Amino acid sequence: MSSQLMNLSKELKEARKRSGMTQAVLAKRSGISRTALGSIEKGKTNMSIETFIGLLDALGMTLKIVKKPVERGRVEGRFPNFEELRKMRLAGEI
């Protein structure tokens, strides 16, 4: 499992604990089994986006999508050349 998914699993577990919910309560509120929730929190299994949103709803959280800057990796709708890439790297943009 990727480190991003592991971090997400950890964040969900910490949010559950902060809310004072047990795994059984969160699982019931989000419509999954306690066993499935345990596997998700341990990073042993992937979850569907539907399950993820259900967990967020049950935790009273929302999903915020952070868009990457349009400029990152592109210059005026095209791929940058080597000089443009060098400048972007020096500016910390990539």
All heavy atoms as an XYZ file, in Angstrom:
728
protein
N       0.851     -1.184      0.000
C       0.000      0.000      0.000
C       0.889      1.237      0.000
O       1.925      1.274      0.661
C      -0.919     -0.030      1.216
C      -1.955      1.058      1.196
S      -3.210      0.899      2.466
C      -4.195     -0.405      1.779
N       0.477      2.250     -0.726
C       1.284      3.463     -0.836
C       1.324      4.219      0.489
O       0.451      4.057      1.351
C       0.724      4.372     -1.932
O      -0.454      5.000     -1.493
N       2.325      5.064      0.616
C       2.452      5.854      1.847
C       1.288      6.834      1.991
O       0.862      7.129      3.106
C       3.778      6.601      1.868
O       3.858      7.514      0.793
N       0.739      7.313      0.879
C      -0.410      8.217      0.954
C      -1.627      7.503      1.522
O      -2.349      8.058      2.347
C      -0.739      8.799     -0.417
C       0.262      9.828     -0.875
C      -0.096     10.402     -2.227
O      -0.671      9.719     -3.063
N       0.250     11.654     -2.440
N      -1.853      6.257      1.105
C      -2.974      5.495      1.649
C      -2.751      5.155      3.112
O      -3.686      5.154      3.908
C      -3.222      4.234      0.824
C      -3.847      4.458     -0.542
C      -3.933      3.151     -1.320
C      -5.214      5.089     -0.434
N      -1.514      4.876      3.472
C      -1.206      4.599      4.878
C      -1.476      5.848      5.725
O      -2.040      5.756      6.811
C       0.250      4.145      5.045
C       0.510      2.744      4.551
S      -0.438      1.478      5.429
C       0.226      1.615      7.064
N      -1.083      7.008      5.216
C      -1.342      8.262      5.940
C      -2.839      8.518      6.064
O      -3.307      8.961      7.112
C      -0.669      9.446      5.235
C       0.835      9.420      5.395
O       1.372      8.779      6.288
N       1.518     10.102      4.499
N      -3.590      8.227      5.017
C      -5.037      8.407      5.044
C      -5.666      7.487      6.088
O      -6.522      7.908      6.871
C      -5.634      8.129      3.666
C      -7.137      8.254      3.542
C      -7.616      9.650      3.897
C      -7.564      7.877      2.145
N      -5.226      6.243      6.134
C      -5.732      5.288      7.127
C      -5.456      5.784      8.539
O      -6.327      5.727      9.414
C      -5.075      3.920      6.925
O      -5.418      3.384      5.680
N      -4.252      6.284      8.748
C      -3.869      6.811     10.065
C      -4.721      8.017     10.444
O      -5.190      8.134     11.578
C      -2.387      7.193     10.032
C      -1.847      7.704     11.331
C      -0.368      8.062     11.198
C       0.138      8.729     12.453
N       1.527      9.155     12.326
N      -4.951      8.914      9.476
C      -5.769     10.105      9.728
C      -7.202      9.733     10.085
O      -7.805     10.340     10.970
C      -5.756     11.040      8.515
C      -4.428     11.709      8.263
C      -4.034     12.709      9.330
O      -4.939     13.341      9.930
O      -2.835     12.852      9.579
N      -7.753      8.739      9.387
C      -9.116      8.308      9.698
C      -9.201      7.750     11.116
O     -10.131      8.057     11.864
C      -9.590      7.254      8.691
C      -9.988      7.769      7.320
C     -10.217      6.598      6.362
C     -11.226      8.644      7.401
N      -8.225      6.951     11.485
C      -8.212      6.367     12.830
C      -8.105      7.462     13.893
O      -8.824      7.451     14.896
C      -7.054      5.384     12.966
C      -7.005      4.684     14.308
C      -5.897      3.656     14.351
C      -5.891      2.906     15.668
N      -4.867      1.849     15.664
N      -7.217      8.420     13.666
C      -7.050      9.516     14.626
C      -8.316     10.367     14.722
O      -8.704     10.789     15.805
C      -5.838     10.364     14.251
C      -4.529      9.637     14.489
C      -3.306     10.398     13.984
O      -3.455     11.530     13.466
O      -2.209      9.844     14.099
N      -8.985     10.598     13.595
C     -10.237     11.373     13.601
C     -11.312     10.623     14.373
O     -12.080     11.230     15.128
C     -10.696     11.643     12.170
N     -11.356      9.306     14.207
C     -12.338      8.504     14.943
C     -12.092      8.609     16.442
O     -13.013      8.832     17.226
C     -12.276      7.035     14.512
C     -13.217      6.142     15.334
C     -13.081      4.679     14.995
N     -11.770      4.114     15.180
C     -11.249      3.736     16.358
N     -11.924      3.923     17.478
N     -10.047      3.199     16.415
N     -10.834      8.495     16.829
C     -10.496      8.564     18.255
C     -10.813      9.951     18.827
O     -11.327     10.059     19.933
C      -9.032      8.201     18.475
C      -8.775      6.717     18.294
C      -7.338      6.378     18.605
C      -7.128      4.875     18.557
N      -5.776      4.520     19.006
N     -10.502     11.008     18.060
C     -10.804     12.369     18.522
C     -12.300     12.570     18.723
O     -12.728     13.294     19.611
C     -10.279     13.415     17.527
C      -8.808     13.704     17.635
C      -8.414     14.947     16.834
N      -8.841     14.925     15.454
C      -8.159     14.398     14.442
N      -7.001     13.818     14.664
N      -8.631     14.449     13.212
N     -13.084     11.915     17.888
C     -14.537     12.061     17.992
C     -15.111     11.241     19.143
O     -16.278     11.397     19.487
C     -15.209     11.643     16.683
O     -15.160     10.233     16.544
N     -14.296     10.360     19.710
C     -14.746      9.531     20.816
C     -15.547      8.315     20.385
O     -16.172      7.660     21.214
N     -15.543      8.010     19.090
C     -16.298      6.860     18.580
C     -15.460      5.589     18.644
O     -14.248      5.626     18.428
C     -16.702      7.083     17.118
C     -17.946      7.884     16.931
S     -18.478      7.828     15.204
C     -18.117      9.504     14.740
N     -16.140      4.492     18.898
C     -15.489      3.190     18.780
C     -15.537      2.774     17.320
O     -16.284      3.351     16.512
C     -16.220      2.127     19.616
O     -17.552      1.965     19.082
C     -16.273      2.505     21.089
N     -14.768      1.752     16.981
C     -14.829      1.232     15.616
C     -16.232      0.746     15.291
O     -16.723      0.959     14.191
C     -13.829      0.085     15.429
C     -12.413      0.524     15.232
C     -11.492     -0.654     14.905
O     -11.794     -1.806     15.217
N     -10.370     -0.345     14.289
N     -16.876      0.106     16.254
C     -18.224     -0.433     16.021
C     -19.218      0.676     15.689
O     -20.035      0.542     14.769
C     -18.689     -1.227     17.238
N     -19.137      1.781     16.410
C     -20.067      2.897     16.174
C     -19.802      3.540     14.820
O     -20.731      3.773     14.038
C     -19.972      3.943     17.314
C     -20.730      5.205     16.964
C     -20.473      3.343     18.621
N     -18.546      3.825     14.508
C     -18.221      4.440     13.226
C     -18.597      3.518     12.072
O     -19.148      3.975     11.062
C     -16.737      4.813     13.144
C     -16.280      5.419     11.818
C     -17.084      6.664     11.458
C     -14.792      5.731     11.865
N     -18.312      2.243     12.219
C     -18.650      1.288     11.161
C     -20.153      1.286     10.905
O     -20.596      1.344      9.752
C     -18.166     -0.103     11.544
N     -20.939      1.243     11.969
C     -22.398      1.225     11.808
C     -22.893      2.502     11.146
O     -23.717      2.464     10.229
C     -23.073      1.042     13.165
C     -24.567      0.906     13.077
C     -25.180      0.580     14.417
C     -26.684      0.397     14.254
N     -27.312     -0.044     15.479
N     -22.384      3.652     11.583
C     -22.821      4.937     11.020
C     -22.422      5.106      9.559
O     -23.069      5.826      8.808
C     -22.256      6.094     11.836
C     -22.905      6.222     13.189
C     -22.378      7.416     13.934
N     -22.958      7.489     15.267
C     -22.632      8.404     16.169
N     -21.745      9.342     15.876
N     -23.196      8.387     17.350
N     -21.312      4.468      9.165
C     -20.843      4.623      7.787
C     -21.292      3.483      6.876
O     -21.038      3.517      5.678
C     -19.318      4.759      7.755
O     -18.709      3.602      8.291
N     -21.945      2.458      7.454
C     -22.503      1.387      6.638
C     -21.534      0.297      6.246
O     -21.743     -0.382      5.231
N     -20.453      0.118      7.020
C     -19.518     -0.975      6.749
C     -19.374     -1.820      8.014
O     -19.837     -1.429      9.081
C     -18.130     -0.458      6.282
C     -17.465      0.402      7.362
C     -18.257      0.312      4.974
C     -16.032      0.812      7.036
N     -18.715     -2.954      7.884
C     -18.531     -3.811      9.058
C     -17.371     -3.285      9.909
O     -16.499     -2.572      9.419
C     -18.239     -5.248      8.631
O     -16.949     -5.349      8.057
N     -17.370     -3.653     11.177
C     -16.290     -3.256     12.067
C     -14.978     -3.879     11.600
O     -13.918     -3.265     11.658
C     -16.594     -3.667     13.519
C     -15.680     -2.915     14.494
C     -15.128     -3.755     15.636
N     -14.615     -5.048     15.310
C     -13.355     -5.298     14.902
N     -12.506     -4.319     14.697
N     -12.955     -6.520     14.684
N     -15.047     -5.111     11.087
C     -13.850     -5.784     10.577
C     -13.257     -5.015      9.397
O     -12.045     -4.835      9.308
C     -14.184     -7.223     10.155
O     -14.762     -7.901     11.277
C     -12.958     -7.971      9.701
N     -14.126     -4.560      8.494
C     -13.664     -3.777      7.337
C     -13.014     -2.485      7.807
O     -11.949     -2.094      7.304
C     -14.813     -3.486      6.388
N     -13.621     -1.817      8.771
C     -13.047     -0.575      9.296
C     -11.686     -0.829      9.927
O     -10.745     -0.066      9.716
C     -13.991      0.082     10.309
C     -13.473      1.360     10.962
C     -13.144      2.427      9.922
C     -14.470      1.881     11.982
N     -11.579     -1.912     10.682
C     -10.295     -2.255     11.290
C      -9.205     -2.456     10.247
O      -8.078     -1.989     10.406
N      -9.549     -3.143      9.164
C      -8.589     -3.360      8.078
C      -8.197     -2.050      7.399
O      -7.035     -1.842      7.052
C      -9.166     -4.321      7.040
O      -9.296     -5.603      7.580
N      -9.174     -1.163      7.229
C      -8.898      0.142      6.616
C      -7.968      0.943      7.522
O      -6.981      1.521      7.067
C     -10.207      0.911      6.346
C     -10.987      0.247      5.211
C      -9.935      2.384      6.026
C     -12.411      0.732      5.051
N      -8.274      0.992      8.822
C      -7.451      1.765      9.762
C      -6.031      1.230      9.867
O      -5.106      1.983     10.132
C      -8.103      1.792     11.140
C      -9.312      2.701     11.220
C      -9.861      2.831     12.627
O      -9.413      2.102     13.541
O     -10.747      3.681     12.827
N      -5.849     -0.056      9.668
C      -4.515     -0.655      9.718
C      -3.784     -0.543      8.385
O      -2.617     -0.899      8.281
C      -4.610     -2.123     10.111
C      -5.044     -2.332     11.538
C      -5.213     -3.810     11.839
C      -5.758     -3.987     13.244
N      -6.117     -5.390     13.510
N      -4.488     -0.057      7.368
C      -3.876      0.070      6.050
C      -3.734     -1.256      5.338
O      -2.932     -1.392      4.431
N      -4.531     -2.238      5.735
C      -4.442     -3.570      5.137
C      -5.341     -3.737      3.933
O      -5.218     -4.711      3.204
C      -4.780     -4.638      6.179
C      -3.742     -4.761      7.261
C      -4.062     -5.910      8.183
C      -2.955     -6.088      9.210
N      -3.211     -7.251     10.067
N      -6.262     -2.825      3.739
C      -7.185     -2.944      2.614
C      -7.497     -1.575      2.031
O      -7.454     -0.570      2.737
C      -8.487     -3.645      3.058
O      -9.289     -3.908      1.911
C      -9.288     -2.793      4.016
N      -7.777     -1.552      0.757
C      -8.223     -0.327      0.100
C      -9.706     -0.145      0.360
O     -10.401     -1.091      0.713
C      -7.979     -0.399     -1.404
C      -6.523     -0.317     -1.751
O      -5.747      0.336     -1.087
N      -6.136     -1.011     -2.814
N     -10.180      1.052      0.151
C     -11.606      1.312      0.291
C     -12.092      2.032     -0.950
O     -11.326      2.718     -1.622
C     -11.878      2.143      1.540
C     -11.365      3.561      1.466
S     -11.557      4.453      3.004
C      -9.832      4.799      3.347
N     -13.363      1.862     -1.225
C     -13.947      2.578     -2.357
C     -14.121      4.038     -1.961
O     -14.125      4.390     -0.784
C     -15.315      1.973     -2.724
O     -16.256      2.244     -1.699
N     -14.294      4.877     -2.948
C     -14.541      6.295     -2.671
C     -15.863      6.450     -1.930
O     -16.005      7.316     -1.069
C     -14.487      7.157     -3.962
C     -14.459      8.642     -3.629
C     -15.645      6.852     -4.882
C     -13.179      9.118     -3.035
N     -16.815      5.576     -2.233
C     -18.105      5.606     -1.542
C     -17.921      5.322     -0.049
O     -18.506      5.998      0.794
C     -19.045      4.580     -2.174
C     -20.446      4.591     -1.613
C     -21.334      3.614     -2.346
O     -21.921      4.011     -3.363
O     -21.421      2.452     -1.897
N     -17.098      4.330      0.276
C     -16.809      4.014      1.682
C     -16.085      5.173      2.350
O     -16.419      5.561      3.473
C     -15.969      2.728      1.785
O     -16.730      1.639      1.262
C     -15.574      2.429      3.222
N     -15.123      5.751      1.645
C     -14.360      6.875      2.190
C     -15.277      8.047      2.515
O     -15.216      8.624      3.599
C     -13.270      7.281      1.191
C     -12.435      8.444      1.633
C     -11.760      8.435      2.845
C     -12.313      9.561      0.827
C     -10.988      9.513      3.242
C     -11.541     10.635      1.209
C     -10.873     10.609      2.426
N     -16.170      8.373      1.596
C     -17.095      9.482      1.822
C     -18.052      9.151      2.967
O     -18.383     10.019      3.782
C     -17.831      9.850      0.521
C     -16.824     10.477     -0.452
C     -19.002     10.790      0.780
C     -17.339     10.708     -1.844
N     -18.481      7.898      3.053
C     -19.331      7.481      4.157
C     -18.643      7.641      5.501
O     -19.255      8.079      6.488
N     -17.358      7.307      5.556
C     -16.582      7.487      6.787
C     -16.458      8.968      7.126
O     -16.626      9.361      8.281
C     -15.202      6.845      6.648
C     -15.176      5.322      6.649
C     -13.818      4.806      6.198
C     -15.526      4.775      8.032
N     -16.165      9.785      6.121
C     -16.051     11.225      6.362
C     -17.365     11.793      6.883
O     -17.372     12.580      7.838
C     -15.638     11.953      5.084
C     -14.224     11.713      4.581
C     -13.996     12.459      3.272
C     -13.176     12.096      5.606
N     -18.469     11.399      6.273
C     -19.788     11.872      6.717
C     -20.043     11.478      8.164
O     -20.499     12.294      8.963
C     -20.909     11.310      5.833
C     -21.002     11.989      4.477
O     -20.426     13.084      4.313
O     -21.657     11.417      3.584
N     -19.766     10.223      8.493
C     -20.004      9.737      9.850
C     -19.122     10.457     10.866
O     -19.498     10.620     12.024
C     -19.766      8.227      9.913
N     -17.952     10.900     10.420
C     -17.028     11.629     11.299
C     -17.312     13.130     11.307
O     -16.658     13.887     12.032
C     -15.580     11.381     10.865
C     -15.042      9.983     11.134
C     -13.751      9.744     10.346
C     -14.799      9.782     12.628
N     -18.260     13.569     10.483
C     -18.560     14.997     10.411
C     -17.490     15.783      9.682
O     -17.290     16.967      9.931
N     -16.806     15.121      8.751
C     -15.726     15.753      8.003
C     -16.153     15.901      6.548
O     -17.092     15.256      6.095
C     -14.450     14.898      8.092
C     -13.956     14.689      9.510
S     -12.625     13.470      9.612
C     -11.272     14.389      8.891
N     -15.439     16.751      5.820
C     -15.692     16.910      4.395
C     -14.405     16.653      3.637
O     -13.315     16.745      4.187
C     -16.191     18.332      4.060
O     -15.202     19.267      4.476
C     -17.503     18.630      4.740
N     -14.559     16.356      2.378
C     -13.423     16.122      1.500
C     -13.102     17.414      0.781
O     -13.955     18.002      0.126
C     -13.767     15.026      0.484
C     -12.701     14.688     -0.544
C     -11.442     14.156      0.142
C     -13.236     13.649     -1.512
N     -11.871     17.866      0.936
C     -11.437     19.084      0.256
C     -10.402     18.682     -0.786
O      -9.375     18.105     -0.452
C     -10.819     20.063      1.255
C     -10.337     21.340      0.619
C      -9.749     22.279      1.647
C      -9.227     23.536      0.980
N      -8.585     24.434      1.939
N     -10.702     18.962     -2.021
C      -9.778     18.667     -3.108
C      -8.898     19.888     -3.317
O      -9.391     20.992     -3.517
C     -10.528     18.341     -4.410
C     -11.491     17.181     -4.216
C      -9.563     18.079     -5.548
C     -10.832     15.852     -3.934
N      -7.601     19.676     -3.238
C      -6.651     20.773     -3.437
C      -6.090     20.635     -4.845
O      -5.458     19.645     -5.175
C      -5.511     20.718     -2.395
C      -4.531     21.854     -2.624
C      -6.082     20.760     -0.990
N      -6.372     21.619     -5.666
C      -5.902     21.592     -7.038
C      -4.439     22.015     -7.093
O      -4.017     22.917     -6.392
C      -6.738     22.518     -7.906
C      -8.183     22.079     -8.039
C      -8.998     23.103     -8.777
C      -8.664     23.086    -10.238
N      -9.513     23.983    -11.031
N      -3.685     21.328     -7.938
C      -2.302     21.720     -8.164
C      -2.302     22.960     -9.044
O      -3.192     23.133     -9.870
C      -1.534     20.600     -8.866
C      -1.316     19.392     -8.001
C      -0.503     18.372     -8.743
C      -0.298     17.157     -7.875
N       0.479     16.120     -8.553
N      -1.307     23.806     -8.888
C      -1.239     24.992     -9.743
C      -1.200     24.591    -11.219
O      -0.548     23.627    -11.590
C       0.073     25.664     -9.333
C       0.411     25.101     -7.999
C      -0.215     23.745     -7.936
N      -1.905     25.320    -12.034
C      -1.945     25.029    -13.464
C      -0.540     25.115    -14.055
O      -0.189     24.370    -14.944
C      -2.889     26.023    -14.181
C      -2.830     25.836    -15.686
C      -4.299     25.859    -13.668
N       0.268     26.001    -13.519
C       1.605     26.207    -14.060
C       2.517     25.012    -13.830
O       3.483     24.824    -14.539
C       2.272     27.434    -13.421
C       1.506     28.723    -13.570
C       0.424     28.870    -12.517
O       0.612     28.438    -11.374
O      -0.648     29.400    -12.856
N       2.245     24.197    -12.811
C       3.154     23.105    -12.475
C       3.181     22.086    -13.613
O       2.183     21.497    -13.956
C       2.715     22.413    -11.196
C       3.629     21.241    -10.843
C       3.261     20.627     -9.561
N       3.864     21.432     -8.517
C       3.703     21.215     -7.238
N       2.949     20.250     -6.826
N       4.281     21.981     -6.352
N       4.378     21.908    -14.173
C       4.554     20.914    -15.207
C       4.121     21.337    -16.592
O       4.286     20.603    -17.531
N       3.575     22.526    -16.703
C       3.140     22.998    -18.022
C       3.437     24.490    -18.137
O       3.431     25.216    -17.172
C       1.652     22.780    -18.229
C       1.272     21.335    -18.265
C      -0.010     21.179    -19.063
N      -0.392     19.790    -19.099
C      -0.196     19.013    -20.150
N       0.344     19.468    -21.226
N      -0.583     17.763    -20.113
N       3.676     24.899    -19.348
C       3.868     26.310    -19.646
C       2.941     26.641    -20.803
O       3.068     26.080    -21.888
C       5.337     26.605    -20.032
C       5.496     28.055    -20.439
C       6.268     26.261    -18.878
N       1.967     27.495    -20.534
C       1.011     27.910    -21.554
C       0.389     26.729    -22.304
O       0.328     26.709    -23.531
C       1.685     28.871    -22.537
C       2.146     30.164    -21.878
C       2.952     31.035    -22.818
O       2.958     30.781    -24.032
O       3.574     31.973    -22.323
N      -0.042     25.699    -21.558
C      -0.745     24.580    -22.166
C       0.124     23.583    -22.903
O      -0.375     22.718    -23.590
N       1.426     23.705    -22.772
C       2.316     22.752    -23.428
C       3.338     22.272    -22.407
O       3.475     22.848    -21.337
C       3.023     23.394    -24.621
C       3.897     24.560    -24.222
C       4.642     25.159    -25.413
N       5.321     26.364    -25.051
C       6.458     26.423    -24.362
N       7.057     25.331    -23.954
N       7.011     27.590    -24.058
N       4.041     21.204    -22.725
C       5.077     20.739    -21.821
C       6.277     21.682    -21.892
O       6.619     22.175    -22.969
C       5.513     19.319    -22.175
C       4.470     18.302    -21.843
C       3.718     17.720    -22.841
C       4.218     17.944    -20.533
C       2.743     16.790    -22.544
C       3.252     17.021    -20.218
C       2.509     16.436    -21.225
N       6.903     21.964    -20.755
C       8.039     22.895    -20.758
C       9.278     22.282    -21.392
O       9.454     21.077    -21.387
C       8.268     23.160    -19.266
C       7.735     21.954    -18.578
C       6.590     21.478    -19.418
N      10.150     23.168    -21.908
C      11.427     22.696    -22.425
C      12.420     22.604    -21.269
O      12.101     22.931    -20.124
C      11.927     23.597    -23.566
C      12.191     25.017    -23.096
O      12.619     25.256    -21.972
N      11.926     25.974    -23.977
N      13.645     22.164    -21.538
C      14.615     21.951    -20.463
C      14.941     23.229    -19.698
O      15.070     23.210    -18.484
C      15.911     21.329    -21.026
C      15.724     19.913    -21.458
C      15.824     19.561    -22.787
C      15.446     18.914    -20.535
C      15.652     18.253    -23.196
C      15.264     17.607    -20.927
C      15.373     17.270    -22.268
N      15.070     24.339    -20.373
C      15.376     25.605    -19.705
C      14.218     26.018    -18.787
O      14.438     26.472    -17.664
C      15.665     26.711    -20.725
C      16.021     28.048    -20.108
C      17.269     28.017    -19.215
O      18.138     27.135    -19.396
O      17.378     28.879    -18.328
N      13.006     25.866    -19.271
C      11.838     26.190    -18.439
C      11.761     25.262    -17.230
O      11.451     25.696    -16.120
C      10.559     26.098    -19.275
C      10.467     27.200    -20.321
C       9.427     26.930    -21.398
O       9.071     25.756    -21.629
O       8.973     27.913    -22.005
N      12.070     23.980    -17.429
C      12.090     23.037    -16.308
C      13.139     23.434    -15.273
O      12.906     23.371    -14.066
C      12.369     21.614    -16.796
C      11.205     20.876    -17.436
C      11.699     19.580    -18.064
C      10.137     20.589    -16.400
N      14.329     23.843    -15.751
C      15.390     24.260    -14.846
C      14.940     25.461    -14.014
O      15.120     25.486    -12.793
C      16.663     24.611    -15.632
C      17.865     24.919    -14.756
C      19.066     25.325    -15.590
N      18.921     26.648    -16.167
C      19.027     27.788    -15.481
N      19.280     27.782    -14.211
N      18.883     28.944    -16.091
N      14.312     26.436    -14.656
C      13.825     27.615    -13.936
C      12.748     27.240    -12.923
O      12.719     27.766    -11.813
C      13.283     28.653    -14.922
C      14.364     29.346    -15.715
C      13.765     30.317    -16.712
C      14.830     30.982    -17.557
N      14.247     31.879    -18.575
N      11.851     26.334    -13.312
C      10.790     25.899    -12.403
C      11.393     25.171    -11.199
O      10.945     25.366    -10.058
C       9.802     24.982    -13.132
C       8.966     25.728    -14.172
S       8.040     24.626    -15.284
C       6.748     24.086    -14.176
N      12.414     24.361    -11.439
C      13.062     23.627    -10.350
C      13.768     24.602     -9.399
O      13.642     24.495     -8.175
C      14.052     22.611    -10.898
C      14.656     21.734     -9.812
C      15.475     20.587    -10.347
N      14.588     19.629    -10.978
C      14.765     19.146    -12.207
N      15.785     19.515    -12.927
N      13.918     18.280    -12.715
N      14.474     25.589     -9.955
C      15.159     26.574     -9.119
C      14.171     27.414     -8.299
O      14.459     27.804     -7.178
C      16.025     27.501     -9.988
C      17.267     26.868    -10.594
C      17.958     27.838    -11.568
C      18.248     26.442     -9.501
N      12.990     27.650     -8.863
C      11.964     28.427     -8.160
C      11.188     27.574     -7.154
O      10.340     28.097     -6.423
C      10.998     29.036     -9.172
N      11.492     26.255     -7.100
C      10.801     25.384     -6.166
C       9.409     24.989     -6.608
O       8.615     24.514     -5.810
N       9.115     25.205     -7.870
C       7.786     24.864     -8.386
C       7.648     23.393     -8.701
O       6.543     22.882     -8.802
C       7.482     25.693     -9.642
C       7.385     27.177     -9.349
C       7.222     28.001    -10.611
O       7.110     27.435    -11.715
O       7.237     29.239    -10.501
N       8.776     22.706     -8.881
C       8.739     21.250     -9.115
C       9.812     20.588     -8.293
O      10.699     21.197     -7.784
C       8.914     20.876    -10.617
C      10.197     21.461    -11.182
C       7.717     21.313    -11.400
C      10.521     20.950    -12.569
